[in-house]
Amino acid sequence: MEALLALTLFGSVVWFWIFVSLFIIICFISDLAENGVIAFISLLIISMVFYINSDIKTILSIFTLTSVLSYFLIGLLFSVFRTFVAGRKLAKEISHLPSEKGTDYSGHGTKEREIKDYIQKEMKGNVFRWWFMWPISLITWLSIDFIIDLYEAIYRKVSKFYNYVLDLGIKSIGL
């Protein structure tokens, strides 16, 4: 606990928690915006503030080789898992597209083209964001994406019943 007291800014625990809270909020915003650059810049800023206002040896003593390697290993495993889940989601989204190049000479509208576009445009940023910000990404994924996916799965199970009830309502009017 003594090491954490050295992290206080300007001799005040309140300022320390204000900066840490802002950093965490910015990380969540960065993850929701799917832009890891925002979190990286805020990490640089908060690191400079801590460096200027704290004893750097005490701060670095918190980061042991074991803790850093554990963090990156968990992040690597999480990014592999999230990539697998993203692949399944992408496969569902493009399942209706033709496999081969169709009439479109540029290849747009095919499964191969959509996969290449995903890899080039979204994959790199997502993988590194999932890897290095895995605690934030995990919370965001569980609280937003997972709940939406669960909602969609439940609705798919009960939609046939509600479609049947809707048809009964329409037929009762005589249409």
C-alpha positions in Angstrom: 0.0 0.0 0.0 2.9 2.3 0.6 3.9 2.1 -3.1 0.4 3.3 -4.1 0.8 6.3 -1.9 3.7 7.4 -4.0 1.4 7.5 -7.0 -0.6 10.4 -5.5 -0.4 13.6 -7.6 0.5 16.9 -6.0 0.3 15.3 -2.6 -3.4 14.5 -3.0 -5.1 11.2 -3.3 -8.1 13.0 -4.8 -6.0 14.2 -7.9 -4.6 10.7 -8.3 -8.1 9.2 -8.5 -9.4 12.0 -10.7 -6.6 11.3 -13.3 -7.0 7.5 -13.0 -10.8 7.8 -13.4 -10.5 10.0 -16.4 -8.0 7.6 -17.9 -10.3 4.6 -17.5 -13.3 6.6 -18.9 -11.1 7.5 -21.9 -10.1 3.9 -22.4 -13.8 2.8 -22.4 -14.6 5.6 -25.0 -11.6 4.4 -27.0 -12.9 0.8 -27.0 -16.4 1.8 -27.9 -15.2 3.9 -30.7 -12.9 1.0 -31.8 -10.0 3.4 -31.9 -7.0 2.4 -29.8 -5.1 5.6 -30.6 -7.2 7.5 -28.2 -6.3 5.2 -25.3 -2.6 5.2 -26.3 -2.4 9.0 -26.3 -4.2 9.2 -22.9 -1.7 6.5 -21.6 1.2 8.7 -22.7 -0.3 11.8 -21.0 -1.1 10.1 -17.7 2.4 8.4 -17.7 4.0 11.9 -18.2 1.9 13.3 -15.4 2.8 10.4 -13.0 6.4 10.7 -14.1 6.6 14.4 -13.3 4.8 14.3 -10.0 5.9 10.9 -8.6 8.9 8.9 -7.6 9.5 6.8 -10.8 11.3 4.0 -9.0 8.3 3.4 -6.8 6.0 3.4 -9.8 8.3 0.9 -11.7 8.5 -1.4 -8.7 4.8 -2.2 -9.2 5.5 -3.6 -12.7 7.3 -6.9 -12.2 8.3 -9.2 -15.0 5.7 -11.7 -13.9 2.9 -9.2 -13.8 3.8 -7.7 -17.1 4.1 -11.1 -18.8 0.9 -12.3 -17.2 -1.0 -9.2 -18.5 0.3 -9.7 -22.0 -0.3 -13.4 -22.1 -3.9 -13.0 -20.9 -4.3 -10.2 -23.5 -2.9 -12.5 -26.2 -5.3 -15.3 -25.3 -8.2 -12.8 -25.2 -7.3 -11.3 -28.6 -7.1 -14.8 -30.1 -10.6 -15.7 -28.7 -12.1 -12.4 -29.8 -10.6 -12.8 -33.3 -12.3 -16.3 -33.5 -15.6 -14.7 -32.4 -15.2 -11.9 -34.9 -14.6 -14.5 -37.6 -17.8 -16.3 -36.7 -19.7 -13.1 -36.8 -18.2 -12.1 -40.1 -19.0 -15.5 -41.6 -22.6 -15.0 -40.6 -22.7 -11.6 -42.2 -21.3 -12.7 -45.5 -22.9 -16.1 -45.8 -25.3 -14.8 -48.4 -22.6 -13.5 -50.7 -21.2 -15.6 -53.6 -17.8 -17.3 -53.0 -16.3 -16.5 -56.3 -15.9 -13.3 -58.2 -19.3 -12.7 -59.8 -20.2 -10.1 -62.4 -18.5 -7.4 -60.5 -15.0 -7.1 -62.0 -13.5 -5.5 -58.8 -14.5 -8.4 -56.7 -16.8 -6.4 -54.4 -19.7 -8.3 -53.0 -17.9 -11.6 -52.7 -16.9 -13.5 -49.6 -13.2 -13.3 -50.4 -13.4 -9.5 -50.9 -15.3 -8.9 -47.7 -12.8 -11.0 -45.8 -9.8 -9.1 -47.3 -11.5 -5.8 -46.5 -12.1 -6.8 -42.9 -8.5 -7.9 -42.5 -7.1 -4.7 -44.1 -9.4 -2.2 -42.4 -10.5 -3.5 -39.0 -8.5 -6.6 -38.0 -5.2 -4.9 -37.1 -6.7 -2.2 -34.9 -9.1 -4.7 -33.2 -6.4 -7.3 -32.4 -4.1 -4.8 -30.8 -6.9 -3.1 -28.9 -8.1 -6.5 -27.6 -4.6 -7.5 -26.8 -3.3 -4.4 -24.9 -6.6 -3.2 -23.5 -8.1 -6.6 -22.7 -9.6 -5.6 -19.3 -11.5 -2.7 -20.9 -12.4 -4.7 -24.0 -13.6 -7.7 -22.0 -15.9 -5.5 -19.9 -17.2 -3.7 -23.0 -17.7 -7.0 -24.9 -19.5 -8.7 -22.0 -21.7 -5.7 -21.2 -22.6 -4.7 -24.8 -21.8 -7.2 -27.5 -22.5 -10.3 -25.5 -25.9 -9.0 -24.3 -26.9 -8.0 -27.8 -25.8 -11.5 -29.1 -27.8 -13.1 -26.3 -30.8 -11.0 -27.1 -30.6 -12.0 -30.8 -30.2 -15.7 -29.9 -33.3 -15.6 -27.7 -35.3 -13.7 -30.3 -34.4 -16.2 -32.9 -35.8 -18.9 -30.7 -39.1 -17.2 -30.0 -39.6 -15.4 -33.3 -41.5 -18.2 -34.9 -44.1 -18.1 -32.2 -44.5 -14.3 -32.5 -44.6 -14.6 -36.3 -47.5 -17.1 -35.9 -49.3 -14.8 -33.5 -48.8 -11.8 -36.0 -50.2 -13.9 -38.8 -53.3 -14.8 -36.7 -53.8 -11.1 -36.0 -53.6 -10.2 -39.7 -55.9 -13.1 -40.7 -58.5 -12.1 -38.1 -59.0 -8.8 -40.0 -59.4 -10.8 -43.2 -56.3 -9.7 -45.1 
